[in-house]
Amino acid sequence: MKKLLIVIIAIGLLPAALSAEIFAKVGTSGLQFLKLGVDARAIGMGEAYTPVADDISSIYWNPAGLAIQEEDQVMFSHTEWPADIMHEYLAYSKFFDFATFGFSASYLHMDDMDVISDETMEPTGEKFTCSDLAVGLTYSSMYTDKFSFGLTAKYLREELYDYSVEGFAFDVGTRLNTLWRNVTIGMAMRNFGTDLKYEIDNDEDGQTDEDPFDLLDNDGDGLVDEDREEMEFKIPMQFSFGICGDLYRDGDTYVLASFQIDNVVDREETFNLGFEGKYSVFFLRTGVQFNYDTSDGEARPTFGVGFMIPNRIAVVHVDYAYTNMGYLEESFMESAHRFSLKLMF
């Protein structure tokens, strides 16, 4: 009865999440880096990874999957995006008999850029940059031999030139393996948090969000209320529901298929289909992403390869993935390339 109650509660999260307000408008939320997937394995499978998640990359995709492996794990992922934008992801997890705990850090950064004068349209000699950071702590546990639950608390920060904003968000996930042909149902809600707002004090009078209608010169510089109230913006909350299972399995050789539906507050519903095949220590992956705005409405294919290196110290996984960015890419070398390294010990 207890197991049945847990499953009913997990499934009950689905309609609650789907009833959330959805805006099919790109650009209506901030901190877009939170939507950038990590781990070349997951990306190679078309990001249809919420039900598959069973290693340390689960911290990002579905924290419930972190409890599957009864080992300590380390992961590093590097992504090279077009326009010389880079994304780094680092994670570590520690297994205990009662639960698994994890730490993660996600960092999006780019090279310095020139400050351009509004009057001359020439560089002023100054430089600026922008970056995004998310640091999280994760709890994950197996409640039965089939069902696991996970929760992540994250600190968020974005810096743009001299301005910054910070806040907090949560990820929560469930994972149910039926133990029949490895059919698994996974659900995750990511980036659940309050709206954020920049606090800007351009006139350096110690006040922000000044009343534009009080006609007061608060800092005595002859100007009236330079710092009007900034608009709040949402973070990209996302709900994912997926199912996966074995198409073929013979010992350690298998072919796995996965399908996933995503709802995000600032875009239309998207669909992901992915496959992973394993033979000996080699992996081959492919996937298709549907209804993404970056590919002129066409399906966006993904590809990935990987291999496993068992040794006395740790089991090492090295993976690579390529994503077709549609009209955003000018050549293959300017597409999105992802590399990830995972160790289980």
C-alpha positions, 0 to 999 in steps of 0.5 A, a space after each residue: 500500500 505504501 509503494 502504491 501511495 508513493 507512485 500515485 503521488 509521483 504521477 499526481 505531479 503531472 497534471 499540477 505541472 501541466 496546469 502551470 501557465 505556459 507562454 509560447 513566447 521566446 525571450 519572456 524568461 531570463 537565465 537562459 543558460 539553465 536550459 542548456 543540457 549537459 552530458 554528451 550522452 544525454 545530448 546524443 540521445 536528443 535530450 530524451 533523458 529524463 527517464 534514462 537518467 541513471 548516473 551523475 548527470 541525473 543531477 541536471 536531468 532528473 535528480 531521482 536518477 542519482 540514487 541508481 548507481 551505488 558508487 561515488 561519481 565525478 563528472 566534467 562536461 564542456 560545450 563549445 557554442 557558436 560565437 565563442 560561448 563556452 559552457 562548463 559543468 562539474 558535478 560530484 556525488 557521494 553514495 551512502 546506504 540511506 541516500 546519495 548526495 551531490 554537488 554541481 556547478 554550471 558556468 556559462 562564459 565568453 571572452 571579453 568584448 569591446 565597449 562601443 561608444 554611442 556617439 562614435 560607434 567605435 571601441 572606447 578601449 574598455 572591455 566587458 563580459 557576461 557570465 551565468 552561474 548555478 551551484 546546486 546541492 542534491 539529495 536522491 534516494 531509492 524508496 523501493 527497488 523500483 521507485 526513486 526520488 530526488 531534490 536539488 536546491 540551486 543558487 543562481 547568479 548572472 553578471 552582465 557588465 557592471 550589473 548582476 542578479 541572483 536568486 534560488 531555484 529547485 529541481 525535483 524528480 521521480 523515476 519508476 522502473 517497472 522491471 519489465 524490459 527495463 521500461 522506466 517512467 521519469 518525471 522532473 520539474 526543473 528551475 522552480 523558483 521566484 521571479 528575479 529583477 535587476 537592482 540598478 543604481 545608475 545615478 549612484 544615489 543609493 536608491 533603486 526603483 525610484 518613483 518617476 512621478 514624485 518629481 524629486 531630485 534625490 541625489 541633487 544632480 539636477 536630474 529627476 529619478 534616473 533609476 525607474 523600477 526594473 521589470 521582473 522576469 521569470 526563470 525558465 521553469 520546465 516540466 519533463 515527462 518521459 518513458 524509455 525501455 529496451 528494444 534489445 538486450 543480451 547481457 551488456 549489449 543492448 539497444 535502448 529507446 526513449 521518448 520525452 515531452 517538455 513544457 517550458 514557460 517561454 516556448 511551445 511544447 517540444 518532443 524528444 526521441 532518442 536511442 542508445 546502443 552499446 556493444 562491448 565498451 562502445 556506445 553509439 547514440 542518435 536522437 531527434 528533437 521536434 518543434 524547436 524554434 532554432 531549426 525553422 520548425 524542422 526536426 533537429 537531429 543529434 548524434 553521439 559516440 562514447 566508450 568506457 574504460 574500466 580499470 582498478 581505480 574507476 570506470 571511466 566514460 568518455 562521450 562526445 555529441 553533436 547537435 544540428 543548430 539549424 539556421 544558427 550554424 554557418 558551418 560544421 565547425 561552428 555548431 555545438 560540440 559537447 564533450 563529457 568525462 565521467 568516473 565511477 569509483 
